[in-house]
Amino acid sequence: MTLHADVVVLGAGPAGAAVARQLAAAGATVLVVAGPRPAAAREGYSQRTLARLQAEGLDEVGATLIGPVARGGHWGAGRAVDGREWLADRARVAQALERALARGGVRCVGGPASRVARAATGYTVEFCGGRVEARLLVDARGRRGPQSRGPLLLALGRSHAHASGRPATRIACWSRGWCWLADDGEQVFVQLVGAARGADRPLDWFAAAAAEVPGLGAILAAAPASALVARPAHARLGRASRDPGIWRVGDAALALDPLSGQGVYEALRGATVVAAAARTVLEGGTAALAARFVAERYAEAWSKAVATAAGFYAENAALGAFWADTAAAYAALVPSPAPAEPRIERRPVLEDGRIRERAVLVTAAAPRGAWHVDGVPLVALLDLIRDAAPAAPVLLDAARSLDRPPAAVEKALHWLKASGALAVPRGASLSSGV
């Protein structure tokens, strides 16, 4: 059986499902080849992750979550952790995503893909029971392929039948790593994150952590309620494919250290970018321009992620070598600040769901360039300001010329002043930004 589609998506996780739904909503025919069923494990979703799932139309996932539950514990030099999150069961989330795909008109077939090949008009993907031919391929199969990475970390997780009746989560540190305890009221999922060193045996981490983390020993003494799950936990930036028809999303493109707790959120953000790139190419746009936009977006997210991770691990550097070494490894990945002098360049931007080239203002705070604020094009506004007579009512004149509300123009004017962009000289030449 040979199927045909505009886009084939490999992997039916949150990122793959979001890309598939967005492209289907834009009129493309999309087929998803699901991967292996995820192992039993818990994850924590933030409020903004939940909001992003709803914005993507993945409401079925929200219905499977437990929460919000209180998040507590201690970090750094006794600093209290205080917040809330939603508990997700990876297996139930996978089932919910398949339902969301069906509701969005996306066909999902069993996988994983057994063979992927370049064809004359696109790609051929073979899977159990058939094959699909498609113009574009989106790889959402998780951590694989060439990468830049942070320090190698391992996450070990297992549930224990330790009933408390009070769903909550807790984070705690020990000398050789950190742990996340997710209590759903009937079971506690214990996840330990650390770095294997020399003769170190990761399975011994549980006993070592129990000796330092209050209350952990009693949880681990309860009967295991699931198999042990081992997963890579290092941050990684996947290298963009040289093939203009292959796009990576989710952990295949960017994976965060789980300490940030924002992995699913970033995966969904990336899905919007990749969907726009694929849509641009399908509609005859420039693949190179779309690829540049995607690469710059992921590079910026990577830079912020490794800087955040470096700071978190540095707070516990006094606890031992694991903390100091991990903090130093992440700090070494933080890129040098971009030139702070504001300038105008032509760069790819996301506009109406597609990637287009526009004149943007590049600043230290917006290294990829900002082309509008609240719908007000910044370079056009800057030209209007410099053309205005000394006593002219700039706000109202600009609002009329740009057909935007005065409040939006006022917001954009504030951005220009705060960024120092008003000092960009008149008639500055536009570079390609390369």
N, C-alpha and C positions, 0 to 999 in steps of 0.2 A: 504494500500500500504506500503510494507516494502522495504526500500532501503538499500544498503550495501556500506560501504566505509572503507578505511583504517583509515581515520581521520574524525571526525565530529567537526566542529568549531561552537561554540555558540556565535553569535554576528558578525555583518558585518561592524564594524567600521574600521578605518585605521589599527589597530593592527591585528584584525581578518582576514581582507582581505589580509594583507601582509603575514601572516603565511600560509593562504590557498594557495596563489599563489606560495610561495616558495616550499611548499611540493608538489603541483601539478607539478611544473617544475622538481622536483626530481623524479617524476614517481609515486607518491602516488595518490590514488583516494581520493578526498576530497569533502565533502559536507558541506555547510555553512547553518546554520539555523539563519536567520536574526532576530533581535530583533524588538521592537517597533520603529516606525518612530521617528526620533529625533525632538524635538520641534524647532520652528523657533528661531535661535540664531546665533550670529556672533562669530567667533574666529579669532585670529591673528596668522598667520604662518610666521616663520622666513625664511631667505634665506636657511639655512641648512635643515629646514623641507621640503621646496620645493625641494631641491636637493635629499633628502632622498626619497620623493615620486616618483621622476623620476627614481631613482636607483631601486626602488621596482617595476617599471613598472606600477605605478598608475598614468599615464599621464592624464587620464580623469579628475582626481581631479584638477590638475593644470589648466586645461582649464576652470574651474568654478570660479577661484579665481579672485579677483579684486586687481590690484597692479602691481608693488609695489607702496605703498602710504607712504607718510611721516609720521613718528611717532614723536610726540613732547610732551610737557608738562614739569612738574617740579617734582622733587623727592628730599627727604631729605631737607637739609637746602638751598633750592632754587636751587639745582643742576638741570641743564637743561637736559631733555631727548631728545636725538637726534638719529634718526635712520630711518629704514623703515621696513615695513612688508606687508604681503598680507592678504586681507580680505577673509574669508571663510564663506559661508552660510552652516550651518550644514545639512540642508535638501538637498541642491544641492550636497553636498559632498557625502551624503549617496547614492544618485542616481548614481553618478559617480563611486563610489566603486562597485556597483552592475554591472555596465557595464564592469569595469576592471576585475571583477571575471569571467564574461562570456567569455571575450576575453582570459583569462588565462586558460580556460577549466575547471572552477570550477562551479559546480551547486549550486545555491543559492535558498533556499525555504523559504516561508513565515513563520514567527514565531510570537511570541517567543516560545521557547520550553516550553511545558506544564508539561513534566515529564522526569527526567533523572534517569536511574537505571543502576546498575552494572549487567552485564550479564556474563555468563560462559566464553565467548571469548572476552569480552570487555564491551561495553556500549550500551544501548538502549535509544534513545532520541525520545520522542513523540512530535509532533508539529501539527498544524492545517492541517489536510488532510493526515497525514501519520506518519511514524516512520522510523528511520534509525538505523542500527546496525553498530558499528565501533569498531576497535581495540583500538584507542586512542581518547581522548576527549580534546579539547582545549577550555577553558572558556575565552571568550573575551566579557563578558556581562557588563563590567563596575564595579563600586564600589560595592562589595558584599563580604560576607564571613569574616572570622577572619582576624584581622589586627592589626598592630601597627600604630598609627596615631599621627599627629600633633594637634595643637589647632583646635577646631571645628569652621569652618568658613562657611559662607553662601554667595552664589553669586546670586544676583537678576538682571535679565536683561529684557529690553523691548525696542522695536524700537519706534521712534517718527518721524512723517512726518515733518522733518525740513530740507528743501532743501538748500544746500549750493553750489552745483555744483562743489565742490572741495573735492574729496575723501581724507581722512586723518584720522589718529587716534591720540588720546591724552590721557595721563595718568595724574591723579591729585589725591592729598591727601586731606582728611578732617579729623577732629579730631577722628571720630569713624570708619574710614575705608579708602578705596581708590576706585577710579573709573576708568574705561576704556571707552572711547568714540570712537566708530567706525562709521565714517561718510562715506557713499558710494556716497555722492553727492545728494541723494534724501531723505534718511532717516538716522537717527543717532541711533545706538544701544547703549544704556546706560547700563553698567554693574557695579553694586556696590558690593563690597566685604567687609564684616564685620563680627562681632561676636554678636549673639543675647545674651543679658544679662538681667536676671531678667524679669522685666515688659516691657522691650524694644520690640517694634513692628517693625519688619524689613520693613514693608511697609512705616513706617515713615522715613526711611533712605533717601528717595528721597528728601523730603522737607529739611531735615537736611543738606544733602550734597549740595543742591542748595543754601543754605544760605552761604556756605563757598567756593564753587568752582565757579570762574568767568565764566559766560556764560551758566552754566548748567540750570539755571532757565528758560531761553528763550527756550532751547531745550525741557524741560519737559512740557512747556506750550503748545507746539504743540500737535496735536491729536496723541494718541497712534496708532501705525501701526502694532502692534502684541500683543499677549497675554503676560502676565508676565511669565517669566521662572525663576524658583528657582532651584538651583543646589547646592549640597555640594561642598565646595571648599577647604577642608582641605587636606593636604598631607597625604598619607597613603601607607603603605607597606603591601601588602597581604601576609599572611602566606602560605608557600608552602603546597600543598596537600600531605597527607600521602599516597595517592593512586598513585602508579607509572605510572598509565595510564592517569592521569588528569594533565593538564598543564594550568597555568593561564598566561594571557598576557594582555597588555594594562592597564587600570585603575584597573582591577581585580588583577593585580600583583603590580603595582606601579602607584600612582597618585601624581602629583606635585601640589603645591600651584600655582594657575594661575598667580601669580606675576612673576614666572620664565619665563612664556611664551613659555615653551619648552615641554609641555605635549605630543603633537602629535609626536614630534621628539623622545622623550624617548620611546613612545609606539612603534614606528617603529624600534628603536634599539632593544628593547626587543623582537620584533617579530622575528628578525634574530636569536636571541639566542634560543628562544623557538622552532622555526622551526628546528634548528640544533639538539636540544634535542630530539624532536619527531622523526626526521629522524634517529638518532642514535638508538633509541629504536626499531623502525620499522625494522632496518637492523640487529637486534640482539645484539646491544651494551648494556652496563650496565646502567640500569635506575638510579641506585643510583649515579653513577658518573655524569651522565647528570643532575640529580636533584641538585647535589652539585654545579655544574658549574652555573646553572641558579640562584640558591639561592644566591651565592656569587656575581654574577653580579648585581642582584637587590639590595642586601645589600649595595654594593659600591655606586650605583647610589642614593640610599636613603640617605646615609651619606652625599654625596655632596649636595643633594637637600636641606636637612634641614639646613646645614651650610650656604648655599646661602640665604635661606629664613630668617634665623636669622639675617644675616647682613643687608638685605634690610629693614626689619622691624625696626632694631635698629637705622637706619639712621633717623627715624622719631619719636624716643622715646619721644622727648620733646613735641610732639603734644597731647599726652594724654595717658590714661591707656590702651586703645586698643593696641596701638603700643608697649608700653613697655612690656605689658603682653604677647603679641604674640611673640615678639622677645625673651623673656626669655623662653617661652615654647618651641620654636624651638631650642634655644641654649642648653636646657637640653637634647635634643635628639641627639646631636652631639656626636658620640662615641669618646672615648679616642684614641689618636694616637697609631697605631700599633708599635711594637718594631722596632727600626730603624736599627738594625744590619742586614746587608744583609746576606741571607742564601739561601741554595738550598733545594728545596722540590719537591716532586712529587705531581702534582695537575692536575685537569681537565683543558683542553684548547680547544679552537675552532680551528679545523684544517680541511680544505677542506669541510666545511659544516657539520662536525660531531664533537662530543665531544670525545676526547681521553685523556689519561693520559700521561703527559710528565714531564721531569725534568725542573723546572723553577727557576728563581731567584726572591726571595721575598725581596722587599726593602720598605722603607717608602713611596716612590712615586708609587710603584707597589705592594700594599698589597695583591692582588690576584695572584701575580706572573707574570713575563714576560718571555715568552719562546723563542721569536724571535724578532728581529728588522729588518724590511725590508727583511724578509725571512731568516735571518741568525740566527740559533739556538744559544742562548746565552751561555748555559752551555757547549755545544760542543766547541764554540769559546774560552771560558775561559780555558778549558782543553788544547786546542792547544797552547794558550799563555803560559801556565805554563810548557808545555812540550818543548817549543822552546829553542834552544840554545841562549846564550846571544846576539850574533850579528846577529841572523837570521832575514831575511826580513819577519816579522810576517804577514804583510798585504797581500802580494802576496801569501805566503805559505797557509794562511788560506783561501784565495779566491779559490785557487786550491783544497784544501782538502774539502771545504764545497760546492764547485761548485756554488759560488755566485760571482757577480761582485765586484771588489775591492772597488767601491764606497759604495756598501751596507755593506761590511765588515768594512770599515772605519766608517760608521755611527754607526754600532753596537759596535765597539771599543770605540767610543766616549760615548755611553750610559753606557758601563761598567765602564769607568773612572768616569763619572759624578755621577753614583749611588754608588760608593764606592765598587762595587762588586769585583774588583780586589783583595780586601783584604780577600775574602773568602778563608779559608785554603784549601790546596790541600788534596784530599781524604775525604772531609767533608761528613759525612753520610747523606743519604737522608731520611728525615722524611716523614710521610704521610701527614703532614700539618693539621691534625685534632686537 
